């Protein structure tokens, strides 16, 4: 158990999140018994299945997650940070991987990142810049 390092990867509805899953797969290889979780939080009322591109992207990420040996979970909540924090705690996550949003000034990302750091101070948070 001391060597267990569960990893949570936070993804959006973009195929580019594949790079985050691949990074998580590399990280868990070094830890015995570590689990890899891929998590997407969708706000209540948003119908992503009605958008073919977004539905296809999530389906693609499910496949990439499966190939990486990860469990992918899609959660519904208007409180994204609360939901991510709860998931991390329930699954004994010690490393979280998040990507920077493309084309954003980083304000929204920064708020989520700062909130995660504040609420899970013992957690290792890795923010992957856009490539």
N, C-alpha and C positions, 0 to 999 in steps of 0.2 A: 504494500500500500504506500510506503514511503516514496517509491519510485513512480507511482501513478501520477500522471499529469494529463487530466482530461482537457481537451481543446474544444472551444466553441468558435465556430466561424460564422460571422454575421454577413449575410448576403442580401442583395437587392434582387430585383427582377432583371438582371443583366447577365448575359453570357460571360462577360468579362470577369465576373466573380469566380470563374473557374480557377484563376491564378491564386486566389485565397485558399481554395480547397486543396490545391496542389501543395501549397506551403504548409497547410495544416497536416497533410499526409506525411510530409517530410519530418515535421516536428514530432508526431506521435511515434514514428519509427524508433526513436531513441529511448522510448519509455515502455517498460514492461506493463502490460495491462491497461494502457491508456486508451481512452475512447475518444472518438472524433465525432463532434456534433456540428451539423450545418443548420443554421437557424435563419428563418426569414420571418419578420413581423410585418403583417399587412394591417393597415388601419381598417377599422370596422366600416362597412358600407362600400368599400372599394371592390369592384368586380374585375379582378385581373384576368379571370378566365374569359371575359368578353373581348379582351384584346389579344388577337392571335400572336403578336410578337412577344408580349409579356408572358403569356401562357406557354409559348414555345421555349422561352428562356428559362422559366421555372422547371419545365419538364427536362430540359437539357441539364440544369443544375442538379436535379434529382438523379439523373443518370451518372453524372460526374461524381456525385457524392457516393453513390452505390459502388462505383469502380474504385473509389478511394477507401472503401470500407467504413464510410461514415453513415450516420443516421441523419436524414434531413427532415426537419420539422418546420411546418408553416403554421404560425400562430396569428390569431386575430386580436388586435388590441389598439386602442387609441393612445395608450401609454407605453410607447416603445421601450424606453429605458427601463421602466418598472418590469416589463415583461422579460427583457433580456437579463436583468439582474436576478429575477426570480428563477429563470431557467438555469442560469449559471450556478446559483446556490443549490438548487434541487439536484443538479447533476455533478456536483463537486468539481466544477470547472476551475482550473488554475491558470489557463492561458486563453485569452480571447484575441481573435484576429479580425480586424476590420479594415476595410479599404476606404481611401479618400474618395469622395464623390467626384466624378468627372465634371469639369467646368464650373465647379462651385467655388465660392470665395472661402469656403471652409468653415463659415460661421455655424451652420447647422451641424456639420461633422464635429466641430470643436466642442459644441455644447453637449453632444451625445458622449463624446470621448471624455470630457471633463467630468460629466455626471457619472459615467461608469467608473472612472478612477476614484472619484470621491466615495461612491457607494460600495465599491469592492477594492479597498486599498491593498489587500493581500494578493490581488490578482495581477498577473502579468498581461499587459495590454499591448498588442503589436498592431500599429497602424501602418498599413502598406500603401505607399504613395502610388499615384498613377504612373504607369510605365510609358 
